[in-house]
Each structure stands twice: as C-alpha cells, then as structure tokens.
Amino acid sequence: INMCQSEHDAIMCAAIRRTPGYDVTGVGVVICSRHGLVRPNGVGDLQKGERYCNMDYIVLSALVSAMSLLVIVITYDIACQW
C-alpha cells in the first residue's frame, strides 16, 4: 500500500519481481552528507526492485562504524514508505 504523495521511481518500481536479463536492478548507498564520502559498508546491490530489507541492511551496516557520532540524520527519497 502506497501512503506517499510522491511519484518517485523507487516507489513505482518497489515491487518489481524480475527484470529479464538482470540480477541487480539498482544500488543503495549511504554517504556522509557533510563530506560527500561513502560510509564504510555503505554500498549494496538491490535485487528485485528497491526492497526495504536491502536498504535496512545497508543502512545498519554503515551505522555500525558511526556509533561514536553524536547526531545521525537519515534522509531517504521514499522515507514516508520506509
């Protein structure tokens, strides 16, 4: 069920089950917005569309090395669905 008011491709294609000829349908990345650098363990393949379990794993893997930070802000283009 789509509760978002946006029309991002990530929402429209989130339930894609299979894309013929492709094992990977996208890439999820966690970056430091202050420095623009990719966080350690912050990159992962997205199979079968942008499933939330893939993004959960990528974000939590990146946050393991960020536990010493005082403030962590997470933004996501489809955060209203996540």
C-alpha positions in Angstrom: 0.0 0.0 0.0 1.5 3.3 -1.1 1.0 6.0 1.6 3.4 8.5 -0.1 2.2 11.5 -2.1 5.4 11.3 -4.3 5.8 9.6 -7.6 9.4 8.5 -7.3 10.5 5.7 -9.5 11.7 3.9 -6.3 8.0 3.7 -5.1 6.6 2.9 -8.5 9.1 0.1 -9.0 9.5 -1.2 -5.5 7.5 -4.3 -6.1 9.3 -5.4 -9.3 9.8 -9.1 -9.0 12.0 -9.7 -12.0 13.8 -7.8 -14.7 14.7 -10.1 -17.6 18.5 -10.4 -18.0 19.4 -8.6 -14.8 20.4 -10.0 -11.4 20.8 -6.5 -9.9 18.2 -3.7 -10.5 19.9 -0.9 -8.6 22.4 0.2 -6.0 21.8 1.5 -2.5 24.5 3.9 -1.0 24.9 5.5 2.4 27.0 8.7 2.3 28.3 11.3 4.7 26.4 14.4 3.7 29.0 16.7 5.3 31.9 15.3 3.4 30.2 13.5 0.5 32.1 10.3 1.2 30.6 6.8 1.0 30.4 5.3 4.5 32.3 2.1 5.2 30.0 -0.9 4.4 27.5 1.6 2.9 27.0 0.2 -0.6 24.9 -2.7 -1.6 23.1 -4.2 -4.6 19.3 -4.1 -4.9 17.8 -7.2 -6.3 14.2 -7.4 -7.5 13.5 -3.7 -7.1 14.1 -1.5 -4.1 13.1 -3.8 -1.3 13.3 -2.4 2.2 15.2 -5.3 3.7 18.1 -4.5 1.4 18.1 -0.8 2.5 17.7 -1.8 6.1 20.9 -4.0 5.9 22.9 -1.3 4.0 22.0 1.4 6.5 22.5 -0.7 9.6 25.9 -1.9 8.2 27.0 1.6 7.6 25.8 2.8 11.1 28.0 0.2 12.9 31.0 2.4 12.2 29.2 5.6 13.1 28.3 4.8 16.7 30.6 7.4 18.0 28.8 10.2 16.3 26.5 12.4 18.4 23.9 13.1 15.8 22.8 10.9 12.9 20.3 12.2 10.4 18.8 9.7 7.9 17.1 11.0 4.7 15.7 8.8 2.1 13.7 9.7 -1.1 10.9 7.3 0.0 11.2 7.6 3.8 7.5 8.0 4.1 7.2 4.4 3.0 10.4 3.0 4.7 
